[in-house]
Amino acid sequence: MSESDANLVSRALEGDLTAYATLMARYRRDLGRYAFHMLGDRHDAEEALQDAFVRAFRSLAQCEQPERFAAWLFRILVNRCRSARTRRRRLRAAFVHHPAPDLADHAEPAEAMAWREEIARALAVLQPNQREAFLLRYVEGLSYEEMATLTGVGESALRMRVKRARDRMRELLSDVYVGGP
């Protein structure tokens, strides 16, 4: 049986770096997936994730509910991704933007790879607030209540963002998926 987040947080606050490393390992994959989908770039996602882990470590004493460490850390990552998008927008205004990274290094059948690329392109077209809501709902599987807590946005606004994102994704992918929804 694995140790609870609250116990690991308590040990980390007492100076046990191994406890914090365990927390990082526990949430790295899921948070990394979210950051990649939000930012669309592996390097930017890794940077946002590392920044979130560092900020969380520095602020660990401010985690008021250690048993909800995962939600607290996720909120930090959501904010780091928002900051990264803002920074990238500023850079795009000054520099020419190059296409998304080549995903061909994965050993997947060509059809599955093409489908993933189309989904990534469609996600990239969504407005950032719609992309965020869509990913939180359908990739991370959060409830609207959890999403509202993480983002600070009301549940009804989040429901509308998810609906608009879902409709836009359906529209963008309908040409690709002939037997589509």
Secondary structure as the mmCIF struct_conf table of DSSP 4:
data_model
#
loop_
_struct_conf.conf_type_id
_struct_conf.id
_struct_conf.beg_label_comp_id
_struct_conf.beg_label_asym_id
_struct_conf.beg_label_seq_id
_struct_conf.end_label_comp_id
_struct_conf.end_label_asym_id
_struct_conf.end_label_seq_id
HELX_LH_PP_P HELX_LH_PP_P1 SER A 2 SER A 4
HELX_RH_AL_P HELX_RH_AL_P1 ASP A 5 LEU A 13
TURN_TY1_P TURN_TY1_P1 GLU A 14 GLY A 15
HELX_RH_AL_P HELX_RH_AL_P2 LEU A 17 LEU A 39
BEND BEND1 GLY A 40 GLY A 40
HELX_RH_AL_P HELX_RH_AL_P3 ARG A 42 ARG A 58
TURN_TY1_P TURN_TY1_P2 SER A 59 SER A 59
HELX_RH_3T_P HELX_RH_3T_P1 LEU A 60 GLN A 62
BEND BEND2 GLU A 64 GLU A 64
HELX_RH_3T_P HELX_RH_3T_P2 PRO A 66 ARG A 68
HELX_RH_AL_P HELX_RH_AL_P4 PHE A 69 ALA A 94
BEND BEND3 PHE A 95 PHE A 95
HELX_LH_PP_P HELX_LH_PP_P2 VAL A 96 ASP A 102
TURN_TY1_P TURN_TY1_P3 ALA A 104 ASP A 105
BEND BEND4 HIS A 106 HIS A 106
HELX_RH_AL_P HELX_RH_AL_P5 ALA A 110 VAL A 125
BEND BEND5 LEU A 126 LEU A 126
HELX_RH_AL_P HELX_RH_AL_P6 PRO A 128 PHE A 134
HELX_RH_PI_P HELX_RH_PI_P1 LEU A 135 VAL A 139
BEND BEND6 GLU A 140 GLU A 140
HELX_RH_AL_P HELX_RH_AL_P7 TYR A 144 THR A 151
HELX_RH_AL_P HELX_RH_AL_P8 GLU A 155 SER A 174
TURN_TY1_P TURN_TY1_P4 ASP A 175 VAL A 176
TURN_TY1_P TURN_TY1_P5 VAL A 178 GLY A 179
#
